[in-house]
Amino acid sequence: MPEGVRWTHPGGGFFLWISLPEPMRSSDVAERARRAGLWIPSGDPFFAEEPTGQCLRLAFSYVAPDRIVQGIETLAQIVRAS
């Protein structure tokens, strides 16, 4: 991922979170990802408090590891171009 992008390192569960640097908006990145064939939701609907608009929620429990690597590479390209 490009500089400024952060992500969680889950010890379990089904999701990890990516935090995008300002001024990137997760909704814009998620839309570009959809056009590239990735279904990654903006994190905004998952926040109990006011969302920041900077987070993406990535599921990893159902996807095969080789597809995860391919998807992350595609997502990184999209973020770099944003």
Order of alpha helices (4+ residues) and beta strands (2+ residues): beta-beta-alpha-beta-alpha
